[in-house]
Amino acid sequence: MIGIKAIGTYLPEARTSNFDRMNKFGMTESFVKHKIGFTEVAIKAPKQETSDLCVKAWEDLQQNHPVTPDDIDCVIVCTQNPDGKGLPHTSAILHEKLSLPLSCAVFDISLGCSGYVYGLSVIKSFMEENEFKCGLLFTADPYSKVMNNDDKKTATLFGDGATVTLLDDKPVFECGKFVFGSDGCKKEGIIVKEDGQLYMNGRAVFTFTVRVVPDNIRDMLKKNSFPLENVDCFILHQGSLHIVNSIADSLGVSRERCPFHSAEYGNTVSSSVPMVLSREFDKQEMKVAVLSGFGVGLSWASTMLFRKHS
């Protein structure tokens, strides 16, 4: 069975401090620390493209778990902020940069905050159907490309970053069953408009999250016939500290079981869930984890991970 072997991550060194913008946006220190939770957000270099961020994540993976490019059967890139104008697909550009073989299948999927969980289901199914042994799932959504830095609702939340997940037939974690959902009627909750800038209705997105996501997680656990109380860790999309804590409270689980690791880099969209997973990956006490992504679309998805090997 195909599952997760290892994860590589990349965060740009540059940061924008939310403390430095408290007066500009009328925020208090308590609001920054305890409401949004992001003390600073990561910002890529102006000339860095989405594929460049992916290459950095690949380099991180190679340091800890070397992979021979010729062994890679497929690559999926999850992004809504591709290189250039989006044609050719970012995975094709990455194919060249990583010197992958001609036999390697590459394609992109366009999803935001739920994208990693969707992407896991897509690449797992794709690999098993085609009898592939080794695949890479990249996430990279540099929202600084579409950011209005004078918009408090977005500029204080979103950070740039990238991850790559190595999947093979001798995994550390195997996936459980997935449960998905979408509500296109609420698509304007997070949207890039004709002026090329990102807009978000924060209140509407929060309301959606606390109403939909806990039930989605419960439905997914029921589908997997697994009790909530036996889950070691809930790895949730890092929309904000308030969102993560609110989901924990709604589920009736301790906030300690729902880690928030993104205070120093922000909401990295499709990279949010794997960024947290990478921090928890080697903790042997985490035998069973829930993954849940939710946001742009509006879209949501949840699954489980079961530790198989150290």
Secondary structure by P-SEA (a helix, b strand, c coil): cbbbcccccccccbbbbccccccccccccccccccccccbbbbccccccaaaaaaaaaaaaaaccccccccccbbbbbcccccccccccaaaaaaaaaccccccccbbbbbccaaaaaaaaaaaaaaaaacccbbbbbbbbccccccccccccccccbbbbbbbbbbcccccccccccccccccccccccccccccbbbbaaaaaaaaaaacaaaaaaaaaaaaccccccccccccccccaaaaaaaaaaacccccccccccccccccccaaaaaaaaaacccccccbbbbbbbccccccccbbbbbccc
